[in-house]
Amino acid sequence: MIFPILGLFIGLTLGFLAPVLVPFALAKYFSVAILAALDAVFGGLRSAVYDKFDNEVFVTGFFSNALMAAFLVFLGDKLGIDLYYVALLAFGFRIFKNLALLRRWILKKHQPDA
């Protein structure tokens, strides 16, 4: 459980310290990639708290989600359709769902027995 949180902390620290400018043409790709990463992180945290975490599932899910999202953005650019909205909605929904489940788990764990 400590490794995902530590990795997130190190990644955020490096991200804030590294002056990276994303070109406007690639902004859609990066936004979808960030959401894919957050989806994988929150899904991994959810799996960890329910003792169902599997490293292979986490890594393959991370990369397959990122590749599929990037493919949707690329295909949408070629067709002239904003398909990246599909990835944004799907990942956003899953992130909030996992966050809600984590919140319920935390509240249930810290609830005093009546």
C-alpha positions as CSV (number, residue, x, y, z in Angstrom):
1,M,0.0,0.0,0.0
2,I,2.9,2.3,0.7
3,F,4.5,1.9,-2.7
4,P,1.7,3.4,-4.8
5,I,1.4,6.4,-2.5
6,L,5.2,6.8,-2.5
7,G,5.3,6.5,-6.3
8,L,2.5,9.1,-6.6
9,F,4.4,11.5,-4.3
10,I,7.7,11.1,-6.1
11,G,5.9,11.5,-9.5
12,L,4.1,14.7,-8.4
13,T,7.3,16.1,-6.9
14,L,9.2,15.5,-10.1
15,G,6.3,16.8,-12.2
16,F,6.3,20.1,-10.2
17,L,10.1,20.5,-10.3
18,A,10.6,19.6,-14.0
19,P,9.7,22.6,-16.3
20,V,7.9,20.7,-19.0
21,L,5.8,22.6,-21.6
22,V,3.3,20.5,-23.5
23,P,2.7,21.7,-27.1
24,F,-0.9,22.6,-27.9
25,A,-1.2,19.8,-30.5
26,L,-0.4,17.2,-27.9
27,A,-2.5,18.6,-25.1
28,K,-5.4,16.2,-25.8
29,Y,-3.0,13.2,-25.6
30,F,-1.5,14.3,-22.4
31,S,-4.8,15.0,-20.7
32,V,-6.1,11.6,-21.6
33,A,-2.8,10.0,-20.5
34,I,-2.9,11.7,-17.1
35,L,-6.5,10.5,-16.6
36,A,-5.5,7.0,-17.6
37,A,-2.7,7.1,-15.0
38,L,-5.0,8.4,-12.3
39,D,-7.6,5.7,-13.2
40,A,-4.9,3.1,-12.8
41,V,-3.7,4.6,-9.5
42,F,-7.1,4.8,-7.9
43,G,-8.0,1.3,-9.2
44,G,-4.8,0.0,-7.7
45,L,-5.5,1.7,-4.4
46,R,-9.1,0.3,-4.4
47,S,-7.7,-3.2,-5.1
48,A,-5.1,-2.8,-2.4
49,V,-7.6,-1.9,0.3
50,Y,-9.8,-4.9,-0.6
51,D,-6.7,-7.2,-0.7
52,K,-7.2,-8.0,-4.4
53,F,-4.2,-6.1,-5.8
54,D,-2.3,-7.9,-8.6
55,N,0.8,-6.2,-10.0
56,E,0.4,-7.7,-13.4
57,V,-3.2,-6.6,-13.7
58,F,-2.2,-3.1,-12.5
59,V,0.7,-2.7,-15.0
60,T,-1.2,-4.2,-18.0
61,G,-4.3,-2.2,-17.2
62,F,-2.2,1.0,-17.0
63,F,-0.6,0.5,-20.4
64,S,-3.6,-0.9,-22.2
65,N,-5.8,2.0,-20.9
66,A,-3.2,4.6,-21.9
67,L,-2.7,3.0,-25.4
68,M,-6.5,2.7,-26.0
69,A,-7.1,6.3,-24.9
70,A,-4.2,7.5,-27.1
71,F,-5.6,5.5,-30.0
72,L,-9.1,7.1,-29.5
73,V,-7.5,10.5,-29.6
74,F,-5.5,9.7,-32.7
75,L,-8.5,8.2,-34.5
76,G,-10.6,11.2,-33.5
77,D,-8.0,13.6,-34.9
78,K,-7.9,11.7,-38.2
79,L,-11.7,11.6,-38.5
80,G,-12.2,15.2,-37.3
81,I,-14.3,14.0,-34.3
82,D,-13.4,14.8,-30.7
83,L,-13.3,11.2,-29.5
84,Y,-11.1,12.1,-26.6
85,Y,-14.2,13.1,-24.8
86,V,-15.2,9.5,-24.7
87,A,-11.9,8.6,-22.9
88,L,-12.3,11.7,-20.6
89,L,-15.8,10.6,-19.6
90,A,-14.9,7.0,-19.1
91,F,-11.8,7.6,-17.1
92,G,-13.5,10.4,-15.1
93,F,-16.4,8.2,-14.2
94,R,-14.1,5.3,-13.1
95,I,-11.9,7.7,-11.1
96,F,-14.9,9.1,-9.2
97,K,-16.4,5.6,-8.7
98,N,-13.1,4.3,-7.3
99,L,-12.7,7.4,-5.1
100,A,-16.3,6.9,-3.8
101,L,-15.5,3.3,-2.9
102,L,-12.3,4.2,-1.2
103,R,-14.1,6.9,0.8
104,R,-16.8,4.5,1.9
105,W,-14.1,2.0,2.9
106,I,-12.3,4.6,5.0
107,L,-15.5,5.8,6.6
108,K,-16.5,2.2,7.4
109,K,-13.1,1.4,8.8
110,H,-13.0,4.4,11.1
111,Q,-16.6,4.2,12.2
112,P,-17.0,3.4,15.9
113,D,-18.9,0.2,16.6
114,A,-22.3,1.1,17.9
